[in-house]
Amino acid sequence: MTYWSSSRRDFLKAVAGLALTGNSLAGTRGPLQRPVLIVGGGLAGLAVLDALQAAGRPALLFEASARLGGRILTLRDGLQPGLRAEAGGEQVMQNHQRVRRLAGDLRIPLIDYPLLEGDLLFRHRGRMLRFRLPSDLPADLTDGLSALEKTQWPHRLHLAYTEHAEPLADDDPRSALQWLRDLGLSRRGETFVRAFAAVDPERTSAAHFQRIARREAAGGNSQVLAGGSDRLTEALAARHAQSIRRNTPIRTVVIGEHSATLLDADGVAHVADRVVLALPLGPLLRLDYRPGQPRWLARWDEARVVAHELKVHAQVDPQEFAALGIRPHIMGFEFPRMTWLLPERSANGKALLSAAAVNRQLARLQEARLRGVQAMDRVLRQRLPLLRSLEVRTRGEDWMSNPLIGGAYTYVPAGSRGPSPALREGPLVLAGADFSAYPGWMEGALQSAEVAVSEILRA
């Protein structure tokens, strides 16, 4: 496959008089149609490449690092053979049909998380409280809850409120917390919602919170890709290895009337009639746009806020759960708010226990996170003393400080009005979970790729 490039000197000469008008640099069409250029080798970018190639449209993908996958990152180093940890994309819900279709196409099985058998545990005031039904919880945990709230599972209280509420308009000015209070959420119930909702209800718009909560409630039992989430991205990359340029960061985007020119870190210019920016919101906003940042991109900055999470993983003996007669989920108000076992087992019977910190819990973990795995090990041992085999082996990627990612997912902030901004402007098309109806999910990356390819093929 050939593509257009020039030296930095040639590029600057061209930009001065041609690129902004769409003349000369943008004039090739018909049989010599230039490849679509894709910036970003995460799941969205790879899915765009795969779909365009399948449609007979040439495309070339640039990835800034040596690793493909973006916010899909499967960790195996330091773990027993057969085990893996997921630092990013992990769960596949029953309603994630795009992920399921792609996994089937790539012949990657989906497997269930371990069955929820036995008692649940709730950590509260230094105690491990066993319960099978919400009504089994002791009074000092449920005092202050409304009669309705006392019948709901602690980790699904926010879902119970949103499931049967009337749909909200996008321009509803309330935060999710204000809206839930209007629905009858008690002050005590706020404690449960803050702990177990993935997005901060105080900062998130009510309409956005309702949408993601309803999808979560309708998602059914979670599954995971057998062997690791990175099997998706590795399989897509293997299909199109000749059309991928790794270690090629794009620094500058020059926007013409009918074309766009990308300038990489080595000063090479790449010109195309269509450019797909398949990047998270943070690094997308840091690109150098000429003659200036598009107004529609600035509106995305106003419409979405980047959030973060940190995953921690420990090897355990799953037989400890069976011996104690408890399910492989332990919950609490402080970190770890929820732990869960991945389904694989090593040859010596070890399993991987995962936990994630979100929202306010991140700040409380800052010191332990900076001091490394040993400090995190002490935190978990203090809070899960019943698991004697617990051994922290790895902690998830710090997405917030990673300049290529800049955060784990996005949400619509409280007070943000109206529908999401456009995904296409001139020669540029956006793709990525941040710009989808499923921010933070692999399903969102594939949904956005689907929309981007549709826009390109329709043009």
C-alpha positions in Angstrom: 0.0 0.0 0.0 1.3 3.5 -0.9 0.5 6.7 0.9 1.4 10.3 0.5 4.3 11.8 2.5 6.9 14.5 2.2 9.7 16.1 4.3 9.1 18.7 6.9 10.3 21.4 4.6 8.0 20.4 1.8 5.2 20.1 4.3 5.6 23.7 5.6 5.8 25.0 2.0 2.6 23.2 1.1 0.8 24.3 4.3 1.5 27.9 3.5 -0.5 28.0 0.4 -2.3 24.8 -0.4 -3.5 22.6 2.4 -5.9 25.1 3.9 -7.7 25.6 0.6 -7.9 21.9 -0.2 -6.0 22.5 -3.5 -3.2 20.3 -4.9 -2.7 18.3 -1.7 -6.4 17.3 -1.7 -6.9 16.9 -5.4 -6.5 13.2 -5.8 -9.7 11.2 -6.1 -11.2 8.4 -8.2 -8.9 5.4 -9.0 -6.0 7.1 -7.1 -8.1 7.7 -4.0 -5.8 8.1 -1.0 -6.1 5.9 2.0 -8.2 7.0 5.0 -5.7 7.8 7.8 -6.5 6.7 11.4 -4.8 8.2 14.4 -4.9 5.8 17.4 -4.5 2.1 17.7 -7.0 1.3 20.4 -10.0 -0.9 19.9 -12.0 1.9 18.0 -9.1 2.7 15.6 -8.5 -1.0 14.9 -12.2 -1.6 14.3 -12.4 1.3 11.9 -9.4 -0.1 10.0 -10.9 -3.5 9.9 -14.3 -2.3 8.6 -12.8 0.0 6.0 -10.5 -2.8 4.7 -13.5 -5.2 4.6 -15.4 -2.6 2.5 -12.6 -2.3 0.1 -11.5 1.2 1.3 -7.7 1.5 1.8 -6.7 2.8 5.2 -3.5 3.3 7.3 -3.4 3.5 11.1 -0.8 5.4 13.2 -0.1 4.4 16.8 2.1 6.6 19.0 3.5 3.7 21.0 4.8 0.2 20.3 1.7 -1.3 22.0 -1.7 -1.5 20.4 -4.9 -1.6 22.4 -5.3 1.8 24.1 -7.4 1.3 27.2 -7.5 -2.4 26.7 -4.5 -3.6 28.6 -4.1 -7.2 29.8 -1.3 -7.9 32.3 0.4 -11.3 32.7 3.9 -10.5 34.0 4.5 -11.7 37.5 1.4 -13.8 37.6 1.1 -17.6 37.7 0.9 -19.2 34.2 -2.7 -19.1 33.0 -3.7 -16.0 35.0 -4.1 -12.5 33.7 -5.3 -9.2 35.1 -7.2 -6.5 33.2 -6.0 -2.9 33.7 -8.7 -1.6 31.4 -11.6 -3.0 29.4 -12.9 -6.2 31.0 -16.6 -6.8 31.4 -18.9 -7.8 28.5 -22.6 -7.4 29.3 -25.4 -9.4 27.7 -26.5 -6.4 25.7 -23.1 -5.6 24.3 -23.9 -7.1 20.9 -21.1 -5.5 19.0 -18.4 -7.0 21.2 -20.2 -10.4 21.1 -20.3 -10.3 17.3 -16.7 -9.4 17.0 -15.6 -12.0 19.5 -17.5 -14.6 17.5 -16.0 -13.5 14.3 -12.5 -13.7 15.8 -13.4 -17.1 17.5 -12.7 -15.8 21.0 -15.0 -17.5 23.6 -16.8 -15.5 26.2 -16.9 -17.1 29.7 -18.9 -16.3 32.8 -17.5 -14.8 36.0 -17.6 -17.3 38.9 -21.1 -18.1 40.1 -22.4 -16.1 43.0 -22.9 -19.0 45.5 -22.9 -18.7 49.2 -23.2 -15.6 51.5 -22.2 -12.1 50.5 -19.9 -10.1 52.7 -20.1 -6.4 53.6 -17.2 -4.8 55.4 -18.5 -2.3 57.9 -16.9 -0.7 60.9 -14.2 -3.3 61.1 -16.6 -6.3 60.8 -17.4 -8.7 58.0 -21.2 -8.9 57.8 -22.7 -12.0 56.1 -26.0 -11.7 54.3 -28.0 -13.5 51.6 -30.8 -11.0 51.3 -30.8 -7.2 51.9 -33.1 -7.7 54.8 -30.4 -9.8 56.5 -28.2 -6.7 57.0 -27.9 -5.4 60.5 -29.5 -2.2 61.7 -26.3 -0.2 62.1 -25.7 -0.6 58.4 -29.3 0.1 57.3 -30.4 2.8 59.8 -31.6 5.8 57.9 -32.5 3.9 54.7 -36.1 4.2 53.5 -38.4 1.2 53.5 -37.8 0.8 49.7 -34.1 1.1 50.1 -33.9 -1.6 52.7 -35.3 -4.1 50.1 -32.5 -3.4 47.6 -29.1 -4.8 47.2 -26.5 -2.3 48.5 -24.5 -2.3 45.2 -27.6 -1.9 43.1 -29.4 0.8 45.0 -28.7 3.5 42.3 -30.0 1.0 39.6 -33.3 0.4 41.5 -34.0 4.2 41.5 -33.2 4.7 37.9 -34.8 1.6 36.4 -38.5 2.7 36.7 -38.1 6.5 36.6 -39.4 8.6 33.8 -36.8 9.3 31.0 -35.0 12.6 31.5 -34.3 15.3 28.9 -30.7 15.9 27.9 -30.9 19.5 29.1 -32.1 18.6 32.6 -29.8 20.9 34.7 -29.8 18.6 37.8 -26.9 16.5 38.9 -27.6 12.8 39.3 -27.5 13.2 43.1 -30.1 16.0 43.0 -32.3 13.9 40.8 -32.0 10.8 43.0 -32.9 13.0 46.0 -36.0 14.2 44.2 -36.9 10.5 43.6 -36.7 9.9 47.4 -33.0 8.9 48.0 -32.3 9.1 51.7 -29.1 10.6 53.1 -28.1 7.1 54.2 -28.8 5.9 50.7 -26.4 8.4 49.3 -23.6 6.5 51.0 -24.4 3.4 49.0 -24.8 5.3 45.7 -21.5 7.1 46.2 -19.7 3.9 46.9 -21.1 1.7 44.2 -21.9 3.9 41.2 -19.0 4.0 38.8 -19.5 7.7 38.0 -19.6 10.4 40.6 -23.4 11.2 41.1 -22.6 14.7 42.4 -20.6 15.7 39.2 -22.6 13.7 36.6 -25.7 15.0 34.8 -28.9 13.3 35.7 -29.7 12.3 32.2 -26.3 10.7 31.5 -26.4 8.9 34.9 -29.9 7.5 34.1 -28.8 6.2 30.7 -25.7 4.4 31.9 -27.5 3.0 35.0 -30.3 1.6 32.8 -27.8 0.0 30.5 -26.1 -1.5 33.5 -29.4 -2.8 34.9 -30.3 -4.4 31.5 -26.9 -5.9 30.9 -27.5 -9.1 32.7 -24.7 -11.3 34.0 -21.2 -10.1 33.1 -18.8 -12.2 31.0 -15.2 -11.8 30.0 -13.2 -12.7 27.0 -11.4 -16.0 27.5 -7.7 -15.5 27.8 -7.8 -11.7 28.0 -9.4 -8.6 26.5 -6.3 -7.9 24.4 -7.1 -10.9 22.3 -9.6 -8.6 20.5 -7.1 -6.0 19.6 -4.3 -8.4 18.8 -6.5 -10.4 16.4 -7.5 -7.2 14.6 -4.0 -6.0 14.4 -2.8 -9.3 13.0 -5.3 -9.0 10.2 -3.9 -5.7 9.1 -0.3 -5.7 10.2 0.9 -4.1 6.9 -1.5 -1.2 7.4 -0.3 -0.2 10.9 2.5 2.2 11.7 3.6 1.8 15.4 5.8 4.2 17.2 4.5 7.0 15.0 3.0 9.8 17.1 1.0 12.4 15.3 1.7 15.9 16.6 -0.1 18.3 14.1 -3.4 18.2 12.2 -3.8 20.7 9.4 -7.4 21.0 8.4 -8.2 21.9 4.8 -11.6 22.3 3.1 -11.5 18.9 1.5 -8.5 17.2 3.1 -6.4 17.0 6.2 -2.6 16.7 6.6 -1.0 14.9 9.6 2.5 15.8 10.7 4.2 13.1 12.7 7.1 13.4 15.2 9.7 12.9 12.5 8.3 15.7 10.4 6.7 13.5 7.8 3.4 14.7 6.4 0.6 12.4 5.5 -2.4 13.7 3.5 -5.9 12.2 3.2 -9.4 13.1 2.2 -10.6 11.6 5.4 -8.9 11.3 8.8 -10.3 9.4 11.7 -9.1 10.6 15.1 -9.6 7.5 17.2 -8.2 9.0 20.4 -9.4 9.5 24.0 -10.7 13.0 24.7 -7.5 14.1 26.6 -4.9 13.5 24.0 -7.3 14.5 21.2 -7.5 18.0 22.8 -3.7 18.2 23.1 -3.0 17.9 19.3 -1.8 20.9 17.5 -4.6 22.0 15.1 -3.9 24.4 12.3 -5.2 27.0 11.7 -6.7 26.4 15.1 -8.7 24.0 17.2 -12.0 23.3 15.6 -15.0 24.8 17.5 -16.8 21.5 17.4 -13.9 19.9 19.3 -14.0 22.6 22.0 -17.7 21.7 22.4 -16.7 18.1 23.2 -14.4 19.5 25.9 -17.4 21.2 27.4 -19.7 18.3 27.0 -17.5 15.6 28.6 -15.3 15.4 31.7 -12.6 12.8 32.0 -12.7 10.4 35.0 -10.3 7.9 36.3 -10.1 4.5 38.0 -7.4 2.4 39.4 -7.5 -1.4 39.4 -5.5 -3.6 41.9 -5.0 -7.3 41.4 -4.1 -10.0 43.9 -3.5 -13.7 43.6 -5.6 -15.8 46.0 -6.6 -19.4 46.6 -10.3 -19.5 45.5 -10.8 -22.5 47.8 -10.7 -20.0 50.7 -14.0 -18.6 49.5 -15.5 -22.1 49.3 -14.2 -23.0 52.8 -15.7 -19.9 54.3 -19.0 -20.4 52.4 -19.0 -17.0 50.8 -19.3 -15.7 47.3 -16.3 -14.3 45.5 -17.6 -10.7 46.0 -16.7 -8.7 49.1 -18.1 -5.1 49.3 -17.6 -2.1 51.5 -17.9 1.7 51.5 -14.2 2.3 51.4 -11.6 0.7 49.0 -12.0 -2.0 47.9 -15.7 -1.2 47.4 -16.1 -4.4 45.5 -13.8 -7.4 44.8 -14.3 -10.0 42.1 -12.6 -13.1 40.8 -11.6 -13.6 37.2 -12.6 -17.1 36.0 -9.2 -18.5 35.0 -7.3 -20.8 37.3 -3.5 -21.5 37.3 -2.1 -25.0 37.3 -1.7 -24.8 41.1 -5.2 -23.6 41.7 -4.6 -19.8 42.1 -7.0 -17.2 40.9 -6.9 -13.5 40.4 -8.9 -11.2 42.7 -9.6 -7.7 41.3 -10.7 -4.4 42.8 -11.2 -1.0 41.4 -11.0 2.5 43.0 -13.2 5.3 41.6 -14.3 8.8 42.5 -13.4 9.8 46.0 -11.6 6.5 46.8 -8.8 7.5 44.4 -7.6 10.3 46.6 -7.6 8.1 49.6 -5.4 5.6 47.8 -2.9 8.1 46.5 -0.2 7.5 49.1 -0.4 3.7 48.8 -0.5 3.9 45.0 2.7 6.1 44.9 4.5 3.8 47.2 3.8 0.8 45.0 2.7 -2.8 45.3 3.9 -3.5 48.8 2.0 -0.6 50.2 -1.1 -1.7 48.3 -0.6 -5.2 49.6 -0.8 -3.9 53.2 -4.0 -2.0 52.5 -5.7 -5.1 51.2 -4.4 -7.3 53.9 -5.8 -4.9 56.5 -9.2 -4.8 54.9 -9.5 -8.4 53.8 -7.9 -10.3 56.7 -10.0 -13.4 56.2 -8.1 -14.2 52.9 -4.8 -15.5 54.2 -3.5 -16.4 50.7 -4.0 -12.8 49.5 -0.9 -11.6 47.6 -0.9 -8.3 45.5 0.9 -8.9 42.3 0.1 -5.9 40.2 -1.9 -2.7 40.1 -3.6 -1.4 37.0 -2.3 1.3 34.6 -2.4 4.8 35.9 -4.4 6.0 33.0 -4.7 9.6 34.2 -0.9 10.2 34.0 -0.5 8.3 30.8 -0.3 11.1 28.1 -1.6 8.7 25.4 -4.8 8.0 27.4 -5.4 10.7 29.9 -8.2 9.0 31.9 -10.2 5.9 32.1 -13.6 7.1 30.7 -15.7 10.2 30.3 -19.1 11.4 31.6 -21.4 14.3 30.9 -21.0 16.8 33.8 -24.0 18.3 35.7 -25.3 21.4 33.9 -24.2 20.3 30.5 -27.2 20.7 28.1 -28.3 19.4 24.8 -27.2 16.4 22.7 -23.5 15.4 22.2 -21.6 17.5 19.6 -21.1 16.2 16.0 -18.7 13.4 15.3 -17.6 14.7 11.9 -16.5 18.1 10.7 -15.0 18.5 7.2 -12.3 15.9 6.6 -12.1 14.8 10.3 -14.1 12.1 11.9 -14.0 11.1 15.6 -14.1 7.6 17.0 -13.6 6.2 20.5 -15.6 5.1 23.5 -15.5 8.7 24.8 -17.7 9.8 21.9 -20.2 6.9 22.2 -23.3 6.0 24.1 -21.2 3.6 26.2 -18.2 5.6 27.5 -15.7 3.4 29.3 -16.8 0.2 27.6 -15.5 -1.9 24.7 -19.0 -1.7 23.3 -18.7 2.0 23.1 -15.4 1.8 21.1 -17.1 -0.5 18.6 -20.2 1.6 18.4 -18.2 4.7 17.6 -16.2 2.9 15.0 -19.4 1.8 13.4 -20.6 5.4 13.1 -17.2 6.6 11.9 -17.1 4.1 9.1 -20.7 4.9 8.1 -19.8 8.5 7.8 -16.7 7.8 5.6 -18.4 5.4 3.2 -21.4 7.7 2.9 -19.3 10.7 2.0 
